[in-house]
Structures are given as structure tokens and as C-alpha cells.
Amino acid sequence: MNPEARQEALSRHGLVETEDGFELTLAGFQRASKRAAGLRKEGDPEATQMLSLSPDDPLRWEYCRCIAIEAFSSEVYHSGI
């Protein structure tokens, strides 16, 4: 994956890379929340618990950030790097 494709993937997953790691954008939070709703429908108890939190709860944001990082990492892995 070249740098431009990597940046596009970060943007697609709603992540911004910083010196401290990845930060989640609002669009990333919304996308990850939809993925969490899908996990909840599949019976995932952690997703159920996290989605019961207020959208402004830092723990919910962290959970969504982890979902976005996992999706981004999977995309990078499958790109053949």
C-alpha cells in the first residue's frame, strides 16, 4: 500500500494519525457506531454495553476508535503489505 492509498484508507475509516497514535474523527465515530450496531445484532455483549453509553461518553469513543483501527488494520493487511 503506497502512502496515498494508506492516507485514503485512514480517511475512509475516520482516523487521523498523530504522534500518539490514531485519533477518531466524527465520521469515524459514526461509521464505527454502525459497525457496533451490527455486532450488537449478532449478540456481541460488549457492543451492547458500549452502545448503551451516551454518544459523548469517552469510553464509547474509545470503543469506536478500536473498531476503526481494527477495520483499518484489516484493510492494510489484506492489501498485501
mmCIF file of the N, C-alpha and C atoms, coordinates in Angstrom:
data_MODEL
# 
_entry.id   MODEL 
# 
loop_
_atom_site.group_PDB 
_atom_site.id 
_atom_site.type_symbol 
_atom_site.label_atom_id 
_atom_site.label_alt_id 
_atom_site.label_comp_id 
_atom_site.label_asym_id 
_atom_site.label_entity_id 
_atom_site.label_seq_id 
_atom_site.pdbx_PDB_ins_code 
_atom_site.Cartn_x 
_atom_site.Cartn_y 
_atom_site.Cartn_z 
_atom_site.occupancy 
_atom_site.B_iso_or_equiv 
_atom_site.pdbx_formal_charge 
_atom_site.auth_seq_id 
_atom_site.auth_comp_id 
_atom_site.auth_asym_id 
_atom_site.auth_atom_id 
_atom_site.pdbx_PDB_model_num 
ATOM 1   N N  . MET A 1 1  ? 0.861   -1.172  0.000  1.00 0.00 ? 1  MET A N  1 
ATOM 2   C CA . MET A 1 1  ? 0.000   0.000   0.000  1.00 0.00 ? 1  MET A CA 1 
ATOM 3   C C  . MET A 1 1  ? 0.901   1.227   0.000  1.00 0.00 ? 1  MET A C  1 
ATOM 4   N N  . ASN A 1 2  ? 0.731   2.060   -0.976 1.00 0.00 ? 2  ASN A N  1 
ATOM 5   C CA . ASN A 1 2  ? 1.537   3.275   -1.048 1.00 0.00 ? 2  ASN A CA 1 
ATOM 6   C C  . ASN A 1 2  ? 0.999   4.325   -0.066 1.00 0.00 ? 2  ASN A C  1 
ATOM 7   N N  . PRO A 1 3  ? 1.766   5.374   0.201  1.00 0.00 ? 3  PRO A N  1 
ATOM 8   C CA . PRO A 1 3  ? 1.341   6.384   1.178  1.00 0.00 ? 3  PRO A CA 1 
ATOM 9   C C  . PRO A 1 3  ? -0.003  7.032   0.863  1.00 0.00 ? 3  PRO A C  1 
ATOM 10  N N  . GLU A 1 4  ? -0.282  7.260   -0.423 1.00 0.00 ? 4  GLU A N  1 
ATOM 11  C CA . GLU A 1 4  ? -1.562  7.879   -0.784 1.00 0.00 ? 4  GLU A CA 1 
ATOM 12  C C  . GLU A 1 4  ? -2.728  6.936   -0.480 1.00 0.00 ? 4  GLU A C  1 
ATOM 13  N N  . ALA A 1 5  ? -2.558  5.666   -0.815 1.00 0.00 ? 5  ALA A N  1 
ATOM 14  C CA . ALA A 1 5  ? -3.611  4.682   -0.536 1.00 0.00 ? 5  ALA A CA 1 
ATOM 15  C C  . ALA A 1 5  ? -3.801  4.509   0.968  1.00 0.00 ? 5  ALA A C  1 
ATOM 16  N N  . ARG A 1 6  ? -2.712  4.564   1.715  1.00 0.00 ? 6  ARG A N  1 
ATOM 17  C CA . ARG A 1 6  ? -2.797  4.454   3.169  1.00 0.00 ? 6  ARG A CA 1 
ATOM 18  C C  . ARG A 1 6  ? -3.570  5.629   3.740  1.00 0.00 ? 6  ARG A C  1 
ATOM 19  N N  . GLN A 1 7  ? -3.280  6.826   3.261  1.00 0.00 ? 7  GLN A N  1 
ATOM 20  C CA . GLN A 1 7  ? -3.985  8.019   3.729  1.00 0.00 ? 7  GLN A CA 1 
ATOM 21  C C  . GLN A 1 7  ? -5.469  7.947   3.386  1.00 0.00 ? 7  GLN A C  1 
ATOM 22  N N  . GLU A 1 8  ? -5.787  7.459   2.190  1.00 0.00 ? 8  GLU A N  1 
ATOM 23  C CA . GLU A 1 8  ? -7.190  7.289   1.796  1.00 0.00 ? 8  GLU A CA 1 
ATOM 24  C C  . GLU A 1 8  ? -7.890  6.290   2.710  1.00 0.00 ? 8  GLU A C  1 
ATOM 25  N N  . ALA A 1 9  ? -7.195  5.210   3.062  1.00 0.00 ? 9  ALA A N  1 
ATOM 26  C CA . ALA A 1 9  ? -7.773  4.206   3.957  1.00 0.00 ? 9  ALA A CA 1 
ATOM 27  C C  . ALA A 1 9  ? -8.000  4.793   5.348  1.00 0.00 ? 9  ALA A C  1 
ATOM 28  N N  . LEU A 1 10 ? -7.050  5.564   5.840  1.00 0.00 ? 10 LEU A N  1 
ATOM 29  C CA . LEU A 1 10 ? -7.236  6.224   7.131  1.00 0.00 ? 10 LEU A CA 1 
ATOM 30  C C  . LEU A 1 10 ? -8.480  7.105   7.104  1.00 0.00 ? 10 LEU A C  1 
ATOM 31  N N  . SER A 1 11 ? -8.604  7.889   6.060  1.00 0.00 ? 11 SER A N  1 
ATOM 32  C CA . SER A 1 11 ? -9.750  8.778   5.919  1.00 0.00 ? 11 SER A CA 1 
ATOM 33  C C  . SER A 1 11 ? -11.054 7.988   5.815  1.00 0.00 ? 11 SER A C  1 
ATOM 34  N N  . ARG A 1 12 ? -11.037 6.918   5.050  1.00 0.00 ? 12 ARG A N  1 
ATOM 35  C CA . ARG A 1 12 ? -12.224 6.085   4.860  1.00 0.00 ? 12 ARG A CA 1 
ATOM 36  C C  . ARG A 1 12 ? -12.718 5.509   6.191  1.00 0.00 ? 12 ARG A C  1 
ATOM 37  N N  . HIS A 1 13 ? -11.783 5.196   7.073  1.00 0.00 ? 13 HIS A N  1 
ATOM 38  C CA . HIS A 1 13 ? -12.145 4.621   8.370  1.00 0.00 ? 13 HIS A CA 1 
ATOM 39  C C  . HIS A 1 13 ? -12.308 5.680   9.462  1.00 0.00 ? 13 HIS A C  1 
ATOM 40  N N  . GLY A 1 14 ? -12.137 6.948   9.076  1.00 0.00 ? 14 GLY A N  1 
ATOM 41  C CA . GLY A 1 14 ? -12.352 8.037   10.021 1.00 0.00 ? 14 GLY A CA 1 
ATOM 42  C C  . GLY A 1 14 ? -11.252 8.161   11.055 1.00 0.00 ? 14 GLY A C  1 
ATOM 43  N N  . LEU A 1 15 ? -10.028 7.916   10.622 1.00 0.00 ? 15 LEU A N  1 
ATOM 44  C CA . LEU A 1 15 ? -8.894  8.002   11.529 1.00 0.00 ? 15 LEU A CA 1 
ATOM 45  C C  . LEU A 1 15 ? -7.914  9.069   11.054 1.00 0.00 ? 15 LEU A C  1 
ATOM 46  N N  . VAL A 1 16 ? -7.248  9.685   12.018 1.00 0.00 ? 16 VAL A N  1 
ATOM 47  C CA . VAL A 1 16 ? -6.177  10.636  11.762 1.00 0.00 ? 16 VAL A CA 1 
ATOM 48  C C  . VAL A 1 16 ? -4.977  10.137  12.559 1.00 0.00 ? 16 VAL A C  1 
ATOM 49  N N  . GLU A 1 17 ? -3.819  10.060  11.895 1.00 0.00 ? 17 GLU A N  1 
ATOM 50  C CA . GLU A 1 17 ? -2.618  9.599   12.576 1.00 0.00 ? 17 GLU A CA 1 
ATOM 51  C C  . GLU A 1 17 ? -1.920  10.780  13.241 1.00 0.00 ? 17 GLU A C  1 
ATOM 52  N N  . THR A 1 18 ? -1.574  10.610  14.514 1.00 0.00 ? 18 THR A N  1 
ATOM 53  C CA . THR A 1 18 ? -0.869  11.641  15.279 1.00 0.00 ? 18 THR A CA 1 
ATOM 54  C C  . THR A 1 18 ? 0.408   11.025  15.846 1.00 0.00 ? 18 THR A C  1 
ATOM 55  N N  . GLU A 1 19 ? 1.188   11.834  16.533 1.00 0.00 ? 19 GLU A N  1 
ATOM 56  C CA . GLU A 1 19 ? 2.400   11.329  17.178 1.00 0.00 ? 19 GLU A CA 1 
ATOM 57  C C  . GLU A 1 19 ? 2.067   10.267  18.226 1.00 0.00 ? 19 GLU A C  1 
ATOM 58  N N  . ASP A 1 20 ? 0.890   10.355  18.826 1.00 0.00 ? 20 ASP A N  1 
ATOM 59  C CA . ASP A 1 20 ? 0.487   9.447   19.898 1.00 0.00 ? 20 ASP A CA 1 
ATOM 60  C C  . ASP A 1 20 ? -0.308  8.245   19.407 1.00 0.00 ? 20 ASP A C  1 
ATOM 61  N N  . GLY A 1 21 ? -0.539  8.149   18.115 1.00 0.00 ? 21 GLY A N  1 
ATOM 62  C CA . GLY A 1 21 ? -1.319  7.033   17.580 1.00 0.00 ? 21 GLY A CA 1 
ATOM 63  C C  . GLY A 1 21 ? -2.414  7.532   16.661 1.00 0.00 ? 21 GLY A C  1 
ATOM 64  N N  . PHE A 1 22 ? -3.569  6.906   16.773 1.00 0.00 ? 22 PHE A N  1 
ATOM 65  C CA . PHE A 1 22 ? -4.698  7.256   15.918 1.00 0.00 ? 22 PHE A CA 1 
ATOM 66  C C  . PHE A 1 22 ? -5.767  7.981   16.714 1.00 0.00 ? 22 PHE A C  1 
ATOM 67  N N  . GLU A 1 23 ? -6.325  9.016   16.100 1.00 0.00 ? 23 GLU A N  1 
ATOM 68  C CA . GLU A 1 23 ? -7.481  9.712   16.669 1.00 0.00 ? 23 GLU A CA 1 
ATOM 69  C C  . GLU A 1 23 ? -8.668  9.462   15.766 1.00 0.00 ? 23 GLU A C  1 
ATOM 70  N N  . LEU A 1 24 ? -9.838  9.407   16.362 1.00 0.00 ? 24 LEU A N  1 
ATOM 71  C CA . LEU A 1 24 ? -11.073 9.138   15.643 1.00 0.00 ? 24 LEU A CA 1 
ATOM 72  C C  . LEU A 1 24 ? -11.767 10.445  15.279 1.00 0.00 ? 24 LEU A C  1 
ATOM 73  N N  . THR A 1 25 ? -12.199 10.560  14.037 1.00 0.00 ? 25 THR A N  1 
ATOM 74  C CA . THR A 1 25 ? -12.968 11.731  13.611 1.00 0.00 ? 25 THR A CA 1 
ATOM 75  C C  . THR A 1 25 ? -14.448 11.477  13.895 1.00 0.00 ? 25 THR A C  1 
ATOM 76  N N  . LEU A 1 26 ? -15.250 12.502  13.755 1.00 0.00 ? 26 LEU A N  1 
ATOM 77  C CA . LEU A 1 26 ? -16.695 12.342  13.932 1.00 0.00 ? 26 LEU A CA 1 
ATOM 78  C C  . LEU A 1 26 ? -17.247 11.337  12.923 1.00 0.00 ? 26 LEU A C  1 
ATOM 79  N N  . ALA A 1 27 ? -16.797 11.443  11.670 1.00 0.00 ? 27 ALA A N  1 
ATOM 80  C CA . ALA A 1 27 ? -17.249 10.488  10.649 1.00 0.00 ? 27 ALA A CA 1 
ATOM 81  C C  . ALA A 1 27 ? -16.827 9.068   11.016 1.00 0.00 ? 27 ALA A C  1 
ATOM 82  N N  . GLY A 1 28 ? -15.639 8.925   11.581 1.00 0.00 ? 28 GLY A N  1 
ATOM 83  C CA . GLY A 1 28 ? -15.171 7.612   12.016 1.00 0.00 ? 28 GLY A CA 1 
ATOM 84  C C  . GLY A 1 28 ? -16.012 7.074   13.164 1.00 0.00 ? 28 GLY A C  1 
ATOM 85  N N  . PHE A 1 29 ? -16.390 7.965   14.077 1.00 0.00 ? 29 PHE A N  1 
ATOM 86  C CA . PHE A 1 29 ? -17.251 7.568   15.193 1.00 0.00 ? 29 PHE A CA 1 
ATOM 87  C C  . PHE A 1 29 ? -18.595 7.066   14.675 1.00 0.00 ? 29 PHE A C  1 
ATOM 88  N N  . GLN A 1 30 ? -19.159 7.781   13.712 1.00 0.00 ? 30 GLN A N  1 
ATOM 89  C CA . GLN A 1 30 ? -20.445 7.386   13.162 1.00 0.00 ? 30 GLN A CA 1 
ATOM 90  C C  . GLN A 1 30 ? -20.349 6.041   12.435 1.00 0.00 ? 30 GLN A C  1 
ATOM 91  N N  . ARG A 1 31 ? -19.305 5.871   11.658 1.00 0.00 ? 31 ARG A N  1 
ATOM 92  C CA . ARG A 1 31 ? -19.120 4.617   10.924 1.00 0.00 ? 31 ARG A CA 1 
ATOM 93  C C  . ARG A 1 31 ? -18.906 3.445   11.888 1.00 0.00 ? 31 ARG A C  1 
ATOM 94  N N  . ALA A 1 32 ? -18.058 3.651   12.887 1.00 0.00 ? 32 ALA A N  1 
ATOM 95  C CA . ALA A 1 32 ? -17.796 2.587   13.855 1.00 0.00 ? 32 ALA A CA 1 
ATOM 96  C C  . ALA A 1 32 ? -19.037 2.278   14.698 1.00 0.00 ? 32 ALA A C  1 
ATOM 97  N N  . SER A 1 33 ? -19.844 3.293   14.971 1.00 0.00 ? 33 SER A N  1 
ATOM 98  C CA . SER A 1 33 ? -21.092 3.063   15.719 1.00 0.00 ? 33 SER A CA 1 
ATOM 99  C C  . SER A 1 33 ? -22.043 2.169   14.921 1.00 0.00 ? 33 SER A C  1 
ATOM 100 N N  . LYS A 1 34 ? -22.073 2.355   13.601 1.00 0.00 ? 34 LYS A N  1 
ATOM 101 C CA . LYS A 1 34 ? -22.903 1.488   12.753 1.00 0.00 ? 34 LYS A CA 1 
ATOM 102 C C  . LYS A 1 34 ? -22.383 0.056   12.794 1.00 0.00 ? 34 LYS A C  1 
ATOM 103 N N  . ARG A 1 35 ? -21.053 -0.099  12.764 1.00 0.00 ? 35 ARG A N  1 
ATOM 104 C CA . ARG A 1 35 ? -20.456 -1.435  12.852 1.00 0.00 ? 35 ARG A CA 1 
ATOM 105 C C  . ARG A 1 35 ? -20.776 -2.060  14.207 1.00 0.00 ? 35 ARG A C  1 
ATOM 106 N N  . ALA A 1 36 ? -20.728 -1.263  15.269 1.00 0.00 ? 36 ALA A N  1 
ATOM 107 C CA . ALA A 1 36 ? -21.062 -1.755  16.605 1.00 0.00 ? 36 ALA A CA 1 
ATOM 108 C C  . ALA A 1 36 ? -22.524 -2.195  16.670 1.00 0.00 ? 36 ALA A C  1 
ATOM 109 N N  . ALA A 1 37 ? -23.405 -1.463  15.991 1.00 0.00 ? 37 ALA A N  1 
ATOM 110 C CA . ALA A 1 37 ? -24.821 -1.856  15.955 1.00 0.00 ? 37 ALA A CA 1 
ATOM 111 C C  . ALA A 1 37 ? -24.972 -3.215  15.275 1.00 0.00 ? 37 ALA A C  1 
ATOM 112 N N  . GLY A 1 38 ? -24.192 -3.452  14.228 1.00 0.00 ? 38 GLY A N  1 
ATOM 113 C CA . GLY A 1 38 ? -24.202 -4.760  13.574 1.00 0.00 ? 38 GLY A CA 1 
ATOM 114 C C  . GLY A 1 38 ? -23.701 -5.852  14.504 1.00 0.00 ? 38 GLY A C  1 
ATOM 115 N N  . LEU A 1 39 ? -22.658 -5.544  15.263 1.00 0.00 ? 39 LEU A N  1 
ATOM 116 C CA . LEU A 1 39 ? -22.129 -6.517  16.230 1.00 0.00 ? 39 LEU A CA 1 
ATOM 117 C C  . LEU A 1 39 ? -23.166 -6.803  17.320 1.00 0.00 ? 39 LEU A C  1 
ATOM 118 N N  . ARG A 1 40 ? -23.884 -5.763  17.739 1.00 0.00 ? 40 ARG A N  1 
ATOM 119 C CA . ARG A 1 40 ? -24.929 -5.949  18.751 1.00 0.00 ? 40 ARG A CA 1 
ATOM 120 C C  . ARG A 1 40 ? -26.012 -6.886  18.229 1.00 0.00 ? 40 ARG A C  1 
ATOM 121 N N  . LYS A 1 41 ? -26.401 -6.721  16.956 1.00 0.00 ? 41 LYS A N  1 
ATOM 122 C CA . LYS A 1 41 ? -27.412 -7.604  16.363 1.00 0.00 ? 41 LYS A CA 1 
ATOM 123 C C  . LYS A 1 41 ? -26.931 -9.057  16.322 1.00 0.00 ? 41 LYS A C  1 
ATOM 124 N N  . GLU A 1 42 ? -25.605 -9.228  16.217 1.00 0.00 ? 42 GLU A N  1 
ATOM 125 C CA . GLU A 1 42 ? -25.027 -10.574 16.214 1.00 0.00 ? 42 GLU A CA 1 
ATOM 126 C C  . GLU A 1 42 ? -24.897 -11.136 17.628 1.00 0.00 ? 42 GLU A C  1 
ATOM 127 N N  . GLY A 1 43 ? -25.276 -10.336 18.628 1.00 0.00 ? 43 GLY A N  1 
ATOM 128 C CA . GLY A 1 43 ? -25.255 -10.807 20.010 1.00 0.00 ? 43 GLY A CA 1 
ATOM 129 C C  . GLY A 1 43 ? -23.999 -10.474 20.784 1.00 0.00 ? 43 GLY A C  1 
ATOM 130 N N  . ASP A 1 44 ? -23.174 -9.585  20.286 1.00 0.00 ? 44 ASP A N  1 
ATOM 131 C CA . ASP A 1 44 ? -21.937 -9.217  20.974 1.00 0.00 ? 44 ASP A CA 1 
ATOM 132 C C  . ASP A 1 44 ? -22.274 -8.412  22.234 1.00 0.00 ? 44 ASP A C  1 
ATOM 133 N N  . PRO A 1 45 ? -21.965 -8.945  23.422 1.00 0.00 ? 45 PRO A N  1 
ATOM 134 C CA . PRO A 1 45 ? -22.327 -8.240  24.657 1.00 0.00 ? 45 PRO A CA 1 
ATOM 135 C C  . PRO A 1 45 ? -21.554 -6.938  24.867 1.00 0.00 ? 45 PRO A C  1 
ATOM 136 N N  . GLU A 1 46 ? -20.306 -6.888  24.408 1.00 0.00 ? 46 GLU A N  1 
ATOM 137 C CA . GLU A 1 46 ? -19.521 -5.659  24.558 1.00 0.00 ? 46 GLU A CA 1 
ATOM 138 C C  . GLU A 1 46 ? -20.114 -4.534  23.716 1.00 0.00 ? 46 GLU A C  1 
ATOM 139 N N  . ALA A 1 47 ? -20.530 -4.849  22.493 1.00 0.00 ? 47 ALA A N  1 
ATOM 140 C CA . ALA A 1 47 ? -21.154 -3.844  21.637 1.00 0.00 ? 47 ALA A CA 1 
ATOM 141 C C  . ALA A 1 47 ? -22.452 -3.345  22.269 1.00 0.00 ? 47 ALA A C  1 
ATOM 142 N N  . THR A 1 48 ? -23.216 -4.254  22.842 1.00 0.00 ? 48 THR A N  1 
ATOM 143 C CA . THR A 1 48 ? -24.465 -3.875  23.501 1.00 0.00 ? 48 THR A CA 1 
ATOM 144 C C  . THR A 1 48 ? -24.189 -2.909  24.647 1.00 0.00 ? 48 THR A C  1 
ATOM 145 N N  . GLN A 1 49 ? -23.180 -3.227  25.434 1.00 0.00 ? 49 GLN A N  1 
ATOM 146 C CA . GLN A 1 49 ? -22.829 -2.381  26.574 1.00 0.00 ? 49 GLN A CA 1 
ATOM 147 C C  . GLN A 1 49 ? -22.332 -1.011  26.112 1.00 0.00 ? 49 GLN A C  1 
ATOM 148 N N  . MET A 1 50 ? -21.480 -0.991  25.109 1.00 0.00 ? 50 MET A N  1 
ATOM 149 C CA . MET A 1 50 ? -20.915 0.279   24.642 1.00 0.00 ? 50 MET A CA 1 
ATOM 150 C C  . MET A 1 50 ? -21.977 1.168   23.992 1.00 0.00 ? 50 MET A C  1 
ATOM 151 N N  . LEU A 1 51 ? -22.896 0.570   23.244 1.00 0.00 ? 51 LEU A N  1 
ATOM 152 C CA . LEU A 1 51 ? -23.940 1.366   22.593 1.00 0.00 ? 51 LEU A CA 1 
ATOM 153 C C  . LEU A 1 51 ? -24.977 1.884   23.579 1.00 0.00 ? 51 LEU A C  1 
ATOM 154 N N  . SER A 1 52 ? -24.993 1.324   24.779 1.00 0.00 ? 52 SER A N  1 
ATOM 155 C CA . SER A 1 52 ? -25.917 1.839   25.792 1.00 0.00 ? 52 SER A CA 1 
ATOM 156 C C  . SER A 1 52 ? -25.374 3.118   26.436 1.00 0.00 ? 52 SER A C  1 
ATOM 157 N N  . LEU A 1 53 ? -24.088 3.408   26.209 1.00 0.00 ? 53 LEU A N  1 
ATOM 158 C CA . LEU A 1 53 ? -23.486 4.629   26.740 1.00 0.00 ? 53 LEU A CA 1 
ATOM 159 C C  . LEU A 1 53 ? -23.892 5.830   25.890 1.00 0.00 ? 53 LEU A C  1 
ATOM 160 N N  . SER A 1 54 ? -23.825 6.988   26.482 1.00 0.00 ? 54 SER A N  1 
ATOM 161 C CA . SER A 1 54 ? -24.118 8.228   25.771 1.00 0.00 ? 54 SER A CA 1 
ATOM 162 C C  . SER A 1 54 ? -23.105 8.430   24.647 1.00 0.00 ? 54 SER A C  1 
ATOM 163 N N  . PRO A 1 55 ? -23.535 8.998   23.516 1.00 0.00 ? 55 PRO A N  1 
ATOM 164 C CA . PRO A 1 55 ? -22.596 9.249   22.416 1.00 0.00 ? 55 PRO A CA 1 
ATOM 165 C C  . PRO A 1 55 ? -21.426 10.162  22.789 1.00 0.00 ? 55 PRO A C  1 
ATOM 166 N N  . ASP A 1 56 ? -21.545 10.927  23.860 1.00 0.00 ? 56 ASP A N  1 
ATOM 167 C CA . ASP A 1 56 ? -20.427 11.783  24.256 1.00 0.00 ? 56 ASP A CA 1 
ATOM 168 C C  . ASP A 1 56 ? -19.547 11.151  25.333 1.00 0.00 ? 56 ASP A C  1 
ATOM 169 N N  . ASP A 1 57 ? -19.826 9.907   25.699 1.00 0.00 ? 57 ASP A N  1 
ATOM 170 C CA . ASP A 1 57 ? -19.032 9.200   26.697 1.00 0.00 ? 57 ASP A CA 1 
ATOM 171 C C  . ASP A 1 57 ? -17.670 8.826   26.103 1.00 0.00 ? 57 ASP A C  1 
ATOM 172 N N  . PRO A 1 58 ? -16.582 9.183   26.772 1.00 0.00 ? 58 PRO A N  1 
ATOM 173 C CA . PRO A 1 58 ? -15.247 8.862   26.255 1.00 0.00 ? 58 PRO A CA 1 
ATOM 174 C C  . PRO A 1 58 ? -15.007 7.359   26.055 1.00 0.00 ? 58 PRO A C  1 
ATOM 175 N N  . LEU A 1 59 ? -15.624 6.536   26.889 1.00 0.00 ? 59 LEU A N  1 
ATOM 176 C CA . LEU A 1 59 ? -15.458 5.086   26.745 1.00 0.00 ? 59 LEU A CA 1 
ATOM 177 C C  . LEU A 1 59 ? -16.084 4.588   25.448 1.00 0.00 ? 59 LEU A C  1 
ATOM 178 N N  . ARG A 1 60 ? -17.227 5.147   25.065 1.00 0.00 ? 60 ARG A N  1 
ATOM 179 C CA . ARG A 1 60 ? -17.843 4.773   23.793 1.00 0.00 ? 60 ARG A CA 1 
ATOM 180 C C  . ARG A 1 60 ? -16.969 5.215   22.617 1.00 0.00 ? 60 ARG A C  1 
ATOM 181 N N  . TRP A 1 61 ? -16.399 6.401   22.720 1.00 0.00 ? 61 TRP A N  1 
ATOM 182 C CA . TRP A 1 61 ? -15.498 6.890   21.666 1.00 0.00 ? 61 TRP A CA 1 
ATOM 183 C C  . TRP A 1 61 ? -14.281 5.979   21.546 1.00 0.00 ? 61 TRP A C  1 
ATOM 184 N N  . GLU A 1 62 ? -13.737 5.550   22.679 1.00 0.00 ? 62 GLU A N  1 
ATOM 185 C CA . GLU A 1 62 ? -12.569 4.669   22.649 1.00 0.00 ? 62 GLU A CA 1 
ATOM 186 C C  . GLU A 1 62 ? -12.924 3.322   22.012 1.00 0.00 ? 62 GLU A C  1 
ATOM 187 N N  . TYR A 1 63 ? -14.079 2.797   22.339 1.00 0.00 ? 63 TYR A N  1 
ATOM 188 C CA . TYR A 1 63 ? -14.538 1.540   21.734 1.00 0.00 ? 63 TYR A CA 1 
ATOM 189 C C  . TYR A 1 63 ? -14.659 1.708   20.212 1.00 0.00 ? 63 TYR A C  1 
ATOM 190 N N  . CYS A 1 64 ? -15.240 2.790   19.781 1.00 0.00 ? 64 CYS A N  1 
ATOM 191 C CA . CYS A 1 64 ? -15.381 3.042   18.339 1.00 0.00 ? 64 CYS A CA 1 
ATOM 192 C C  . CYS A 1 64 ? -14.027 3.255   17.678 1.00 0.00 ? 64 CYS A C  1 
ATOM 193 N N  . ARG A 1 65 ? -13.102 3.887   18.382 1.00 0.00 ? 65 ARG A N  1 
ATOM 194 C CA . ARG A 1 65 ? -11.754 4.069   17.847 1.00 0.00 ? 65 ARG A CA 1 
ATOM 195 C C  . ARG A 1 65 ? -11.100 2.707   17.618 1.00 0.00 ? 65 ARG A C  1 
ATOM 196 N N  . CYS A 1 66 ? -11.281 1.806   18.549 1.00 0.00 ? 66 CYS A N  1 
ATOM 197 C CA . CYS A 1 66 ? -10.723 0.450   18.406 1.00 0.00 ? 66 CYS A CA 1 
ATOM 198 C C  . CYS A 1 66 ? -11.351 -0.282  17.221 1.00 0.00 ? 66 CYS A C  1 
ATOM 199 N N  . ILE A 1 67 ? -12.642 -0.127  17.026 1.00 0.00 ? 67 ILE A N  1 
ATOM 200 C CA . ILE A 1 67 ? -13.306 -0.742  15.870 1.00 0.00 ? 67 ILE A CA 1 
ATOM 201 C C  . ILE A 1 67 ? -12.730 -0.176  14.574 1.00 0.00 ? 67 ILE A C  1 
ATOM 202 N N  . ALA A 1 68 ? -12.528 1.141   14.529 1.00 0.00 ? 68 ALA A N  1 
ATOM 203 C CA . ALA A 1 68 ? -11.980 1.776   13.324 1.00 0.00 ? 68 ALA A CA 1 
ATOM 204 C C  . ALA A 1 68 ? -10.545 1.324   13.070 1.00 0.00 ? 68 ALA A C  1 
ATOM 205 N N  . ILE A 1 69 ? -9.748  1.230   14.122 1.00 0.00 ? 69 ILE A N  1 
ATOM 206 C CA . ILE A 1 69 ? -8.359  0.774   13.966 1.00 0.00 ? 69 ILE A CA 1 
ATOM 207 C C  . ILE A 1 69 ? -8.333  -0.664  13.481 1.00 0.00 ? 69 ILE A C  1 
ATOM 208 N N  . GLU A 1 70 ? -9.202  -1.489  14.016 1.00 0.00 ? 70 GLU A N  1 
ATOM 209 C CA . GLU A 1 70 ? -9.265  -2.884  13.580 1.00 0.00 ? 70 GLU A CA 1 
ATOM 210 C C  . GLU A 1 70 ? -9.632  -2.978  12.099 1.00 0.00 ? 70 GLU A C  1 
ATOM 211 N N  . ALA A 1 71 ? -10.601 -2.194  11.659 1.00 0.00 ? 71 ALA A N  1 
ATOM 212 C CA . ALA A 1 71 ? -11.009 -2.205  10.248 1.00 0.00 ? 71 ALA A CA 1 
ATOM 213 C C  . ALA A 1 71 ? -9.882  -1.694  9.352  1.00 0.00 ? 71 ALA A C  1 
ATOM 214 N N  . PHE A 1 72 ? -9.215  -0.636  9.785  1.00 0.00 ? 72 PHE A N  1 
ATOM 215 C CA . PHE A 1 72 ? -8.094  -0.090  9.020  1.00 0.00 ? 72 PHE A CA 1 
ATOM 216 C C  . PHE A 1 72 ? -6.966  -1.116  8.939  1.00 0.00 ? 72 PHE A C  1 
ATOM 217 N N  . SER A 1 73 ? -6.627  -1.726  10.056 1.00 0.00 ? 73 SER A N  1 
ATOM 218 C CA . SER A 1 73 ? -5.551  -2.721  10.089 1.00 0.00 ? 73 SER A CA 1 
ATOM 219 C C  . SER A 1 73 ? -5.863  -3.905  9.191  1.00 0.00 ? 73 SER A C  1 
ATOM 220 N N  . SER A 1 74 ? -7.102  -4.323  9.192  1.00 0.00 ? 74 SER A N  1 
ATOM 221 C CA . SER A 1 74 ? -7.518  -5.430  8.325  1.00 0.00 ? 74 SER A CA 1 
ATOM 222 C C  . SER A 1 74 ? -7.353  -5.058  6.864  1.00 0.00 ? 74 SER A C  1 
ATOM 223 N N  . GLU A 1 75 ? -7.739  -3.837  6.511  1.00 0.00 ? 75 GLU A N  1 
ATOM 224 C CA . GLU A 1 75 ? -7.594  -3.384  5.131  1.00 0.00 ? 75 GLU A CA 1 
ATOM 225 C C  . GLU A 1 75 ? -6.116  -3.352  4.723  1.00 0.00 ? 75 GLU A C  1 
ATOM 226 N N  . VAL A 1 76 ? -5.260  -2.842  5.597  1.00 0.00 ? 76 VAL A N  1 
ATOM 227 C CA . VAL A 1 76 ? -3.825  -2.790  5.307  1.00 0.00 ? 76 VAL A CA 1 
ATOM 228 C C  . VAL A 1 76 ? -3.281  -4.200  5.144  1.00 0.00 ? 76 VAL A C  1 
ATOM 229 N N  . TYR A 1 77 ? -3.672  -5.090  6.037  1.00 0.00 ? 77 TYR A N  1 
ATOM 230 C CA . TYR A 1 77 ? -3.208  -6.483  5.972  1.00 0.00 ? 77 TYR A CA 1 
ATOM 231 C C  . TYR A 1 77 ? -3.611  -7.134  4.650  1.00 0.00 ? 77 TYR A C  1 
ATOM 232 N N  . HIS A 1 78 ? -4.848  -6.936  4.266  1.00 0.00 ? 78 HIS A N  1 
ATOM 233 C CA . HIS A 1 78 ? -5.344  -7.566  3.039  1.00 0.00 ? 78 HIS A CA 1 
ATOM 234 C C  . HIS A 1 78 ? -4.836  -6.902  1.775  1.00 0.00 ? 78 HIS A C  1 
ATOM 235 N N  . SER A 1 79 ? -4.193  -5.750  1.921  1.00 0.00 ? 79 SER A N  1 
ATOM 236 C CA . SER A 1 79 ? -3.645  -5.076  0.745  1.00 0.00 ? 79 SER A CA 1 
ATOM 237 C C  . SER A 1 79 ? -2.356  -5.731  0.279  1.00 0.00 ? 79 SER A C  1 
ATOM 238 N N  . GLY A 1 80 ? -1.812  -6.624  1.101  1.00 0.00 ? 80 GLY A N  1 
ATOM 239 C CA . GLY A 1 80 ? -0.631  -7.370  0.684  1.00 0.00 ? 80 GLY A CA 1 
ATOM 240 C C  . GLY A 1 80 ? 0.680   -6.796  1.159  1.00 0.00 ? 80 GLY A C  1 
ATOM 241 N N  . ILE A 1 81 ? 0.671   -5.910  2.113  1.00 0.00 ? 81 ILE A N  1 
ATOM 242 C CA . ILE A 1 81 ? 1.926   -5.346  2.613  1.00 0.00 ? 81 ILE A CA 1 
ATOM 243 C C  . ILE A 1 81 ? 2.651   -6.403  3.415  1.00 0.00 ? 81 ILE A C  1 
# 
